[in-house]
Amino acid sequence: MRYVPNKKQVRERLTSVKAWELPKQKSALAPPHVWTNEDMDPVKIEDQTWTLWTWMAYWATDTINLGTWETASSILAVGLSWREAIPIIVVGTSSVAIPMVLNGAIGAKLHIPFSVAIRASFGYYFAYFAIVSRSILAMFWLGIQGANGAQCITIMLTAIWPSYGKIPNHIPTNQGITTQGMISYFLFWIIQLPLLLIPPTRLRYLFATKLIAAPITALATMGWCVHKAGGSGKIFSLQPTVSGSTKAYLWLSCMSSVTGSWSTLACNIPDFSRYAKTSRGQYIQLPILPAVFTACAVIGIVTTSATGVIYNELLWNPLDIISKWLEMGHGGRAAAFFAATSWYIAQVGTNITANSISAANDLTVLFPRFVNIKRGCVIAAIVGGWVIVPWKILSSAQTFLAFMGGYAVFLAPIAGILASDYWLVKKQHIDVPGLYDPDGRYHYWNGVNWRALLALIVAVSPNLPGLGYSIAQPADTTQPNPVHISNGAKNLYTFDWLFGFVTSIFVYTVLSYLVPHKESLVQHTVYGNEIVDEGVPSDVESTGVRTGEKGYGEADEKKVMAEL
């Protein structure tokens, strides 16, 4: 039965913060004095449902969205051609797939979320820095997808009622949104809100719906544009408008925007891999992410190139193409409605799977006394949807790329430290109960692992001038940038993600070997206390029972290999 607060409880919650306090839950692994909740514990065996096919469906659906299309096609909008764009996509996605698999192995083996796993490398309290950084950026992306979804609502309503497209604007133009756009954005946000509460174990139907709707729409849009442009000859004859060193550094900058678009998931992939049925299925991410992303990107690149032939301008947002169908009579309006509906489903699906759940997990760890997963989803929707003003981020292709590359400055070192600690320093051996104890072996120095702190500073600091310069770049390119930095700092920032990831791995690994923290090193993985549920330990691998490390993920080997 669904819980509904009575009038007295509603009145108390409006006047007292303490009334929002959740009942103290008993954690399987955390000490009694630590306020926590069951959402932070290792996933129970009945919820370990993600198979190899689930991973393939996840990436096939998660990468087919407006963000992927825009990231790829906006490469053309800044002066490069398809000859540069496709290699950029392949290299960028392949680069980010590596930390995706390395960090995904942590969740797949230990079934713990990112917000708990990060304590092994950062320390119990310093981990909160990584958690806060990741949660803020997940909410940023949540808002960006919502801003795109608002345009879907506008097209859908205009296709039904053309007068909706003529609503007068009363919002200043420098705000990046119109009165009509604000109405559509609110409608998208309020409709999406209850859908964000779908738990990750019940997403198979969403995957199926999105997997059908989005690819059909993307291919149909590309087919129409190619046909309208008169074939592929004119499309692939378009030449880049930049050359020399400018072209080279623009190439690197665009690659950083590609990696930046997935740098959040490169950190928090354990939030999803923890639901894996086997510890090996998540390795399919290594080939599937570049393959699907590149396929979707190629569709976007070809379509954007075709719009340059058709309209004498590059339309890097597919919804701008669909909007032009509204002027093509009843048939065009019908096509625009169904295409916009497909992209709407894609946006909501991506927000649920990639953004809302991630941010909610972090908020649950940050405020366990007041926030559970559902409350976290609501908070993330409010902050990501309104506080960050996402419609201004999407006001131009240049701004979008600057933002995508910018927040990777912080996430790349976090992903690098997390991966290097697990694979190179800890040798895949973690004391899981120790991750839940603030005074345990991962306390380090006052809850801070200074090795991770120093590695983070070394990896982030050189890119801060470039980040400030990128953010301060005026929308009017004729105006000078108020921030003045050297050309070297500008060039370094063009490959900020790669620099941060590689540098953090090197510095953290060297420091950990030169000055090791012996207490945090264990010879064998300690999975934690057995949580008996109807006689079955909850930390048992779904393919076989284990009580220790031996045989974990290897029991019933024939069944595992058959699945792979």
N, C-alpha and C positions, 0 to 999 in steps of 0.2 A: 504493500500500500504506500502510495506517494505521500511524503511528509508535507504538511501545509501548516505554517505557523498560525496560532490563534491571534485574536486582537491584542491580548496582553503582551504576547511575545513581539508582535510588530511594534507596539508602542515602546517597549523596552529597547528594541534594536534601533529605534529612531532617537533615543535619548542616552544610550549607554553603549560604550565600546565593548564592555565586558559581556554584554548580552549576545555578542557575536561569537563568543568563545565556543569552540567545539568541545565535545566530551573527550577527555583524555583517553586515547586508544592505547592498547597494549601492543607494543612492537615485539616481533619475534627475536630481534637481535639487539636493539638499542637497550642500554641500561635503564632501570626503572625511573631514574631521576631526569632522563632526557625526554622532553616533550616531542613526540614524533607521531607518525600515523602509518597505517598499514600500506599505504600507497608507495612508501619508500622501501618496503621490504622486498626481498627477492620474489619474483613472480611465482605464484603457485603453479603446480604441475598442470592443473586443469586449464590454466590460462596461457600455457605455452603452446600456442596454436599456429604460429607462423611457419609455413613450410617453404620449400624452394619456390613453389608456384606463387605463394603469397608475396615473396620478395619481388618476383618478376612483375606481378600485377601492381605492386606498390609503386615501383619505379616507372612502369609503363603509364600509370595514371598520374603520378606526382610530377613528372617532367613535362607532361603535355598540358601546358597552361599558358596564359598570356605572358607571365614573367619570362618563361623560356623563349617564347616567340620574340618578345621585345628585346631581351638581352642579345639575341642573335642578330635580329634585323636592325637594331640600333647601331651595330657595328658599321652597317652601310651608311647610316645617317650621319656618321662623323667623318666620312670621307674614304673608307676602304671599300673594296669590291668583294664579290663572292669568292675570288681566288684567295684572299687573305682571311675571310670570315670563317670558312669551313675548317682550315687548319687550326685557327684560333679556338674554335669550339672543341675540336678533337683533343688538342693539347690541354686546354683548360679543364675539361671534364675528366680526362684521364688523370690529371694531376690531383684533382680533388677526390677521385674515386679511391686513391691509395689510402689517405687517412680515414676515409669512410669505412673501408674494410678493416684497417688496423684497429680503429676504435670500436667498430661494430662487434669485433670478436670479444671485447670485454663484456658487453651486454649479453651476447649469445652464450657465453660460457658461464658467467656468474649470475645472470638474470637480474642485474641491478641497474638503476637509472643512472644517467650521466651525473646528476647532482650528488650521488653517493660515490660513484667511481672516481670522480675528480679529486676526492679527498686523499687518495693514495699518493698522488703526486704533488698537490698543492698544499696539503695539510688540512686539518679539520676546519680551521677558521678561514684561512686564506682561500679555501675553495669557494667561499661565498662571493669573492670578487669575480671568479669565473662564472658562477651561477647567475649573479646579477647582470654581468655583461651579456651572457647568452640570452637571458630572459628579456632584456630590453630590446635586443636585436631581433629576437623572435617576434616580439610585439610590433616592431617596425615593419617586418615583412608581412605580418598579419594585416596591418593597415594598408600597405601597398596593394596587396591582392584585393582588399575591399574597395580601394579607389578604382581599380580596374573593373571590378564587379558593378560599381555604380553606373558606369557607362553601358554595361549590359542592360541594366534596368531601364536606362534612358531609351535605348534602341527598342527594347521590347514594348515599352509603353507608347513610344512614338509610332511604332508600326501598327498598333491597335488604334490609338487616338492621335492622329497627326498634329492636332492642336497642342499636344503636350510639348512638342518641339518648338513652340513659339512662345513659351513662357518668358516674359520680360526679365531681364537681369537687374538685380539691385545690389549685387556684391561687387566691390572694386576689382578691376581686372588683374591687379597685382597679387591677388590672393590665389590665383590659379584655379578657381572654381566659380561657377555661375549659380544663380538661384535654382535653376533647373537641375544642375549637377548636385547641389546640396540636397534637394528633395530626393533625387535618385539614390544618393549615397545613404541617406537615412533609411530609405526603404530597404536597400540591400543589407544594411547593418542590422536592422530590426528583424528581418526575415532570417538572416544567417544565425543570429544569436542562439536560438534553441538548438540549431543543428550542430553547433560547436560542442555540445555536451555528449555527442555520440562517443562511447569508449572505443579504444583502438581494437578491442577484441571483437567488435561487431561492425567492421568496416567492409566486409566482403561485398555486400550489395552496392555500396557506394562505389567501390572499385569497379564493379561490373558495369554500372550505369555510365560512369565517367569514361571507361575504356571504350565504350561504344560511341558515345556522343561526341567527345572532343576530337578524336582522329578523323571521323567522317567530316566534321565541319572544317577542320584544317585542310584536308585534302581537297574538299569541294571549293574552298576559297582560293587555294593555289591554282586549281584547274581553271576556274573562271578567269583569274588574273592572267594566267599564261595564254589562254585562248584570246582574251581581249587584247593582249599585247602583240598578238600575231605570231606566236611561237617562241621557241627558246633562243633563236638567233640573236634578237635584240637584247634579251635579258642578259645573256652571258658576254655580250660585247661591251657592257658598261665598264669603265675604267676608274681606278681610284683617283681621287682629287688631291692626294698628298704624295710626297716622295722623299727619298733620302732618309736622314736620321729622324725626321718628323714621323715618317711612315713606320719606322722600326719601333720607336717608343710608343706610338699609337697602337701598334700591334700588341705590345706588352701590356699596355693599359687596358685594352679590350679583353685580353686573356685574364687579367686580374678581375675584371668585372664578371667574367664567367665563373671563375673559381669563387669569387665573393658571393655569388648568388646561392652557392651551396655550402659556404663556410660555416653556417649555423649548424646544418645537419652533420657536417664533418666532426663537430664536437659532440652533439647530442644524439648521434645515431644509437647509442646504447638504450635510449628511451624506447626505441622500437625493436632493436635486436634482442632485448631482454624477453620479448614474447616468442622468440624463436623456439621451434620444436626440437631442432638439432643445432649443435654449435657450428656446423659446417655450411648450412644453407645460405648464410649471409655472404659467403664469398662470391656468390653470383653477382653481387653489386659491382665487382671490378669490371666485368665486361658489359653488363646490362646498362649501367648509368651512362657511359660514353656513347653507347650504341643508340639508345632511345633519345637522349638529349640531342645528339647530332642529327638524327632523323627529323626530329621536330624542328631543330634549328635550320636545317636545309630547307624545309618547307617554308619557314619564315623568311629566310634569305631570298629564295627564289620568288616568293610572293612580293616581298618588298622591292626587289629589283624590277619586277613587272610593273609595280605601281609607278616607278620612275618613268617608264615608257608611256603608261596610260595617262597619268595626271601631271607629268613633268615635275613631280616632286616625290620623294621617298616617304611613303606612309609606313612608319615603323610599328604602329599599333594596329593589329588586325581589326579592331573595332572601328577604326577610322575608315577602313575599306568597307566594312559592313554598313556603316552609316550612309555611305553613298548609294547603297542599294535602296534606301528609303525614297529616293527620287526617281525610281524606275517603275512606278506604278504598283498595282496590287500584287503582282508576282514578286517584285523586288522587295516590297514590304513583308510579304510572307517569308521569303528567304531570310531577310534580316532578322525577323522575329525568332525563327528556329535556330539560326546561327548564334544569335545573342544568348538564347536559352542554353545552348550547349556550352558556351564559354562561361555562363553563369554557374552551371553545374561544376565546371572545371575549377573555377575560382573558389567556390565553397569547399569543394573536395580537398584542394590543396591547403586551404586555411585550416581545415580540420586535421589532416594528417601530418602536416609539416610545421605548423605554427602554433595553433591553439594548444594542442596537447603538450608541446615542448615548453611553452611559457607557463602553463598550468603546473607542470611538474616542478619547475623551478620555484614558483610562488609557494607551492606546498612545502618545500624544504625551507624556504626563507621565513615563512610565517605559519608553522605547523599548528600553532595554537588557534589560529583564526581561519586558515585557508585549507580547503580540500581541493580535489581535482575540479569539481564543478564550479566552486567559487573562483578558483584560479582561471578557468576558462572565461568566466564573466568579467573578471578584472582585466584580463588580457584583451578582451574585446573592447572594453572601454578605453584603456590606455592606447592600444594599437589603433583603434578606430577614430579617436578624437584628439588625444593629447599630442600625438606626434605630427598631426596635420599632413597625412600622407598624400593628399592631392597636390601639394606644393612640390613634393619630391618628384612626382611624375610629370611636372610641367614641361620638361623638355628632355630630349635624348641625352644631351650632355649632362644635365643634372642627374638623370637616372644612373648613368654609368659612373659618375663621380660618387654617388651614394653607395652603389653596389661594391665598388672597389674600396671605398673608405672604411666600412665597418669590418672588412677582412683584416685590417691592421691589427685588431685586438684578438679576433677569433683564430687566426692562423697560428700564432704562438701557443694558444691554449690547446688546439688540436695537436700540435707538434709535441708539446710537453706530455700530454695525456698518452699519446702513442709511444713515445720513447720511454716513458717510465714503465709502461706495461710490458713492452717487448724487449727493451735493451737493458733496463735497470732491474726491474722486478722479475724478469724472465718468465712472465705470465703467472707468477705465484703471488696471490693476494690473500690476506687474512680478512675475509668478508666481515666477520663480527667486529673486527678492529675499526672498520670504516664507520661504524655506528657509535663508537665510543669516543667522546671528545678528549678523554684522558688516555686513550689507548696508544698503540704503536705508531699511529699516523698523526700524533699530536705535534711531532717535530719540535720546533722552538716556538713556544707560546702559540701553538696552532698554525704556525707558518713554516713552510719548507722554503728556506732562504734560497735554495738552489733554483727552485721554480720561479721565485720572485726575481732573482738576478737574470735568469734566462728570459723572462718576460720583458724586463726593462731593456735588455740588450736588443731584443728582437723588435720591440715597438718604437723605442726612442728615435732611431734614424728616420722613421717614416712619419713622425708627427709633423714636421714642417710641411711635407707634401700634403698631408691630410688637411692641415689648416689652409693651405693654398687652394686646394681643390674645393673645399667648402665655401671659401670666400669668393670664388670665381663669380663675377657678375653675370646675370642672365643676358645682359646686353654685351656681346663680345667686343663692341667698340670701346667699352669703358675699361680702364686699367684695373688690375687686381690690387686691392689695398694691401695684400700680404706680399712681401718681397722675400724670395728665397733664392738660393743658388741653383744653377742649372743641374748640378749633380744631385741635389735633393729632389728636384723635379723628376729627373730620370730614374732615381731609385724608387720613387713612389709608383712608377709605372708597373713594377712587378712586386708590389707590396706583399701580396699573399705568399708568393713563392719565397721571398726573402724571409718573412716572418716564420714560416713553417720550417724551412731548412735551418735557419739560424737558431731557433729555439731548440730543435732536436740536438744540434751540435753542442751548444752551450750547456744544456741541461745534462746531457749524457756525460760530457767531460767532467763537469763539476761533481756528478754523482759517483763517478769512478775515482776521482782524485780525493774527494772528501765524502765517503759514503756514510749514510745513516744506517748503521747496521741493525738497529732495532726494527726498522721497517722492512727488512729483508727476511723472507721466510723460504725454507727449502721446499715446501709443498703447499699447495693451495689449501686454505682452510675455508670450507664452504659455509660453515655456520651450523647452528643447532638445527636438528631435525624438527620440523613443524608438522606434527601429525594431524592429518585431516582424513578421517575415515580410514586410518591405518596406513596412509601413504605419506611419506616425508615430502614436504613441499619443495625441497631443494633437489629433488630427483630429476634427472634428465628424462625428458618425455620418451626417449627411445630405450631407456633402460634404467634400472635402479642403481644408485650409487650412494655411498656414505662417505667416500673420500675422493681424492683426485683420480685415482686409478680407474680407468674405464669410463671416465666422464666423457660423454659425447661419442663413445666408441662402442658401447654395449649394443647388441643387436646390429653389428656392423653391416651385415648384408642388407638389412632394411634401409639403413642410412644411405649406403652406396646406390641402392636401387632408386631411391628418391632423387639423388643427385644426377 
